[in-house]
Amino acid sequence: MDSTFALVNWTVDPILFSIGSLQVRWYGVLLATGFYLAYLTLQRVFKHENLSQKLLDKLSLWTIIWTLVGLRLGHFLFYEPEQLIQNPLQVLLPIDANWNFIGYQGLASHGAVISLIVFLSYFAWKHKMNVFWLLDRLCIVIPIAAAFVRLGNLMNHEIVGSITNVSWAFNFTHGGPGVANTWRHPAQIYESSVYFLLFCFMILYYFKITKGKIAAGRTTGILLFVIFTARFIIEYFKEVQVAKETGMSLLIGQWLSIPFIIIGLGLIIYSVIKKDHIPIYVEPNAEVKENK
């Protein structure tokens, strides 16, 4: 492709700044920003339903921890299972086999979803909540965090799209051998845009359309269906993540997305059939404040 037709020569340095040997990367800043915006949004949801800051903070802290655990373990379980045996420390620590600091390279959203479902089911049981009540509220804020993760991938010149001749192609100059100086789909922007739009819809749906009265499973179903349908489609415009995906009719990410698409659609149908099943949660021994 003639470079004159390319919209963006993406030259942004993945490293935001350095202090000695310490590097602060755009990815980490954007990941933290996404989590923080999700937290602020969930705070509004909790205030709307007269729930305590203490409950919010406990839920948020453990949700972040289990999200990171799931992201990390999911990558190795689904994409590089052999590394769990060969370099188990690399799963837990940001180092390579030679003890060089490399950061956490390799995160899988499918693993995060599984770990979150397990953790939130336990959290709901422990606090005597309806699990759909909890899942439906977390699913309102998850898209904003997911959108910022993909922006982090963009700044990191990773999870790049496949080679293309479209007029909006990106040249990921820090993408490494085989990626730099090729024109590719900005797949990170495709995904991030879907997630931002989904987040806007979720906010409108919760605060304006339903006024906080969500049919059980509705927003959980919408999130799973939209995110993983988008993921399935956008995978056709991505470069393979690991060498073993080369030549596969469906990539690993697509195979992993199919069950979540089916579950999401099933939850949407269930929530329509059981539209009068609207779980609520009243926090025990919490001071109830009047909504303004």
Phi, psi and omega in degrees: 000137177289125185297341180294341180269354183279136181284320188227124169264096192280101185248007182302132177285127179300338180269119180290310174198165180233144172235099186065234179273353180278125179250129174256116186260153177304323183302311181297320180295317181289324176299314179296322179296318179298316178297319182293317178295324176296319179298314180297322179292317178296328176299319176296320179297315181295321177296321179298330183253016175058045179252153190281155175296325180298316179295318179300313184294320179297313179298315184295315182301310183288330176296316178297315181300311183287334173295314180295319178299314181294320178301315184287307181296324180300320180300314184286325179293319187268328187248324182223061183299333180296334181290337178298331180265318185285318182224065184299329180294331181293337177290321185267327186244150181277055182226162174260186184297340180260015177067029174268138179290123181232358185075182180268095180261108181120099178225139183235121183297328179297322177294322179297319180297316181296314181295324179292319179299317179296311182296313184293330175296317177295316181298318179296318178297315183297323183259013176056045176257155166288127186298328178291325176303313182290311180300318183296329179279323175296324183290345175292324189258342183302321183301327181290323176294317180297322180297318181288331174299315180292327174294325175297320176298322178298313180293335181272356181059041182229170187049050184283162177280173178284162180296138185210167174244019177293154187287348179255020182297152179250144168254107181276091190292337178259018185282353178088179182303134179088345180247309179302143179066028169234152182260124191225159172297134172280070187300330179298322180289323177304308182294313182302321180296318178299316183291322177296316179296321178295320178299314179301318178297316182299318179297313179298316183296316183287308189275330185253317186277309184262347184056034178087000181258089187261128173299138186307123176087357188294303183288331175297315179296317180299314181298310181299316183293313184290311184296315186276339169291316177299317180299317180300314183290315184291337177302333178292342182252013181251155169285150179298147183275325178226155187302326184292349177281342182302126179088355179287141179292321172236136180284165181303317179300327179288316177301318181290334182283330185304311179300323181290326176297315181295315179298316180299314179296320178298319180292323177298314179298316179301316183292333177285316180295318181257045187298340179272356177273095183240095182295147173232163177223124175250118185288125180296137173060024178258145178288124182270127180250144182289133175290135178262000000 
